[in-house]
Amino acid sequence: MDPVNPYRLHRRQHGASRVLRRSILVLCCITGLFYQASAADEQSLEYQVKAAFVLNFTKFTEWPSSAFPAVDSPFLICILGMDPFGGSLEQIIQGEAIGGHRMAIQRINRGSRPQGCQVLFAGQAEKDTRMALADLGAGVLTIGEGDSFLQDGGMISFIIENRRTRFDINLKAAESAGLKLSSRLLSVARTVKP
């Protein structure tokens, strides 16, 4: 029988523990990547759903004729600041038209004044939406995220409730801008603030 060499045994144990540590590290990295990927997929899905809602909001809203500078003007959906849709809004409006106006997207940098928009989307990352909304004037449907958006003067605010996308409506703000929201849209809102 071969006597056990303590040095060789220590090297084997040290090598095995090093392999175990590397395996655990790789497993943690893979698990972390899956978690990040699933969180990103969940956010991507959230904004695909919100993009579909935005399109449907336009179909259940009536704009005054003064909202369009010319007969052939595009129907502009303006996104203020960071665009959280990641291309899903562009895909969903492709080939769509409202009242004979083809739909288009315009991205607006912070600090720039939105002009010619029929819809303005301000994501949750936007700070001081109250000032941006105050400068808009009539004929612009404002859509945002979170509880404070309606308090800042917004018209439709997305709310996540029980992992579902819902929305609240500030009817007075819409009517003040000369917009008419369909009773069908109002009936599916979570809440309607008169």
N, C-alpha and C positions, 0 to 999 in steps of 0.2 A: 504494500500500500504506500502510496506517495504521501509524504507528510505535507500538510497544508502550509503553503508559504504565506505568512501574514501580509507581506507586501503585495503579492499577487491578488489575494482576497480583497484587500483594501481597494486596489485598482479596479477590480471587477465591480465592487459595490459602488465605488465613486462613479464609474462609467454608467452603471445602471441607473443611478439616481440622476445623473446628468441627462440621460435619454428620457427618463420619466419627466424631469422638469421641462425639457424641450417639448415633449408631447403635450404636457399640460398647457404650456405657453401657446403652442400652435392651436390646440383646441379652444383656448380662450379667444385667440384672435379670430378664428373661424366663427365661433359663436357670436362674437362682437360684430363681425361683418354681416352675419345673417340678421342680427337684430337691427343694425343700421339699415340694411337693405330693406327689411320688412317695414321699418319706420318710414323710410323714404317712399316705399311703394304705397304705404297707407296715406301719406301726405299727397302723393301723386294722384291716388284715387279720389281723395277729398277734393282736389282742385278740378279733376275731370267732372265730378258731380256738380261742383259750383259753376263750371263753365256751361254745363247743360242748363242749370237754373238761370244763368244770365241770359242765355238765348231765349228761354221761355218767358222770362220777365219782359223782354222786348216785344214778344208776341201778344202779351196781355196788357200793353201800355199804349195809350194814344197820345201822340205828340202834336202840338200845334204846328200849323204849316210854317210859322215863323222860325221853327227850330232848325230849318234847313236853309242855308244861304242861297242855294240854287236848286232847280228841279233835278239836275243830275248829280248833286252833291252826294258823297257816300254817307252811309249811316255809320258814324264813328263811335266805337267803343274805346274809350281812353283808359289807360291803366296808369295810375299815378305812382311813380317811384318803382320799387321792385316788382317784377312780374312773377307772381307765384304760380301761374298756370302752366308754365313750361311747354308751351305750344298747343296744349289741349284746347284752349279757347279759339285759336286760329283754325284748328282742324274742324271744330264743331260749327263755326260760322261760314266755312268755305261754301260758296255757292248760295248763301242765304241772302235775302233782301227783305227790307221792311218798307212797305208803302212805295215800292219801286226803287228804293235806294239800296244799292248793294252794300253789304256790311264790310267794314274794315276795322283794323285795330291800330291805334296810335299809342305809343308809349311816351309818357310825359315825365321829364326829370323833376325832382323836387325843386321847388322854387320857381319853376316855369308856370305860366298861367295857361290853364287848359282853354283851348278855343276850338269851336266848331264841333264839340262833342255832343252826342245825344245821350250817351251813357258814360258815367265816370265811375271806375272801380278804384277804391282806396283800400289796400290790404291792411292787415293788422299791424304791420311793421311801420306804417306811416304815422308820423308824429304830427300833431297840430292839424288834424283834418278840418277842424272848425274854420280856420282861415281859408283853406282851399275851397271848402264848400260855400263859404260866404261870397267868394268872388265869381261864382259860376253864372248867376243870372237864371233866367227862365229857360225851360225846355230841355233840361238835363236831368236824367234819371240817375240818382246817386246810389251806389251799392258799396257796402263795406262789410266789415267783420267786427263782431264783438258787441257787448252791451252798450258801450259808450257812443257808438257810431250814430245811433238815432238821437241821442242827447246832443250831439254836436251838430245836428241839423240834417243828417243823412236820411234817405227815404227807405231803403231796404238794407237790413243787416243780417248777415249769415250768423247763425248760432249753432254750435255743436251740442246736441242734447242726446244723451244715451248713445253716443257714437253715431248719431244720425245728423245729417245736415238739415237744418230747419232755417226759417227766416222770420223776422219781425218786420212790420211796415209802419212807417210814420206817414199816415195819410195826409195830415195837414201840410207837411213839407212838400209832398208830391203835388197837392192841389195848388199850393202857393207858387210852384214852378210852372203851372199851366198844364200839368200832366193828368191824364185820366187813367186810373188803374181799374182794370176789369174786376167785376164782382167775383168772378171765378178765381182770380189771383188772390183777392182778399180772403176768400173762403178757405184757402189752403195754407194761409199764413199761420204761424204759431200764435202771434198776437198782432193786433192792429191798434196802433195808437191813434186815436181820433184827432 
